[in-house]
Amino acid sequence: MAKKIYVGNMNYDTTEDELRAAFAEYGEVASVSIITDRYTGRAKGFAFVEMSSEEEAAQAIAGLNNQELGGRLLKVNEAYDKPRRRSY
C-alpha cells in the first residue's frame, strides 16, 4: 500500500524531477506533488511524495530528514490527513 510523505523547508526552486530522484534512492516513487500558491503559481516550499510501500517510505524518511537539497535542510516525515473544517 502506498504511503504519503510530507517534505518541508524546500528551496522554492526545487523541481519535481529533483525530488523524485532523491526519493527514488529509497524505492519506487508513486507520485510527487509540489504545493504552489493558487494566485502566483510559485512553490510554497513544501511537497508531498508518495512511495509505493510503507517500508520504502520509512527508509526515505530516515534517509532524507535533515538532509540538504537545493541548499536547504529538508524536513521529511509521514503525512497526515488534514482535519476537515466543521461548517456551522
Secondary structure, DSSP 4 states (H G I P E B T S, - for coil): --EEEEEES--TT--HHHHHHHHHTTS-EEEEEEEE-TTT--EEEEEEEEESSHHHHHHHHHHHTT-EETTEE-EEEE--PPPPPPP-
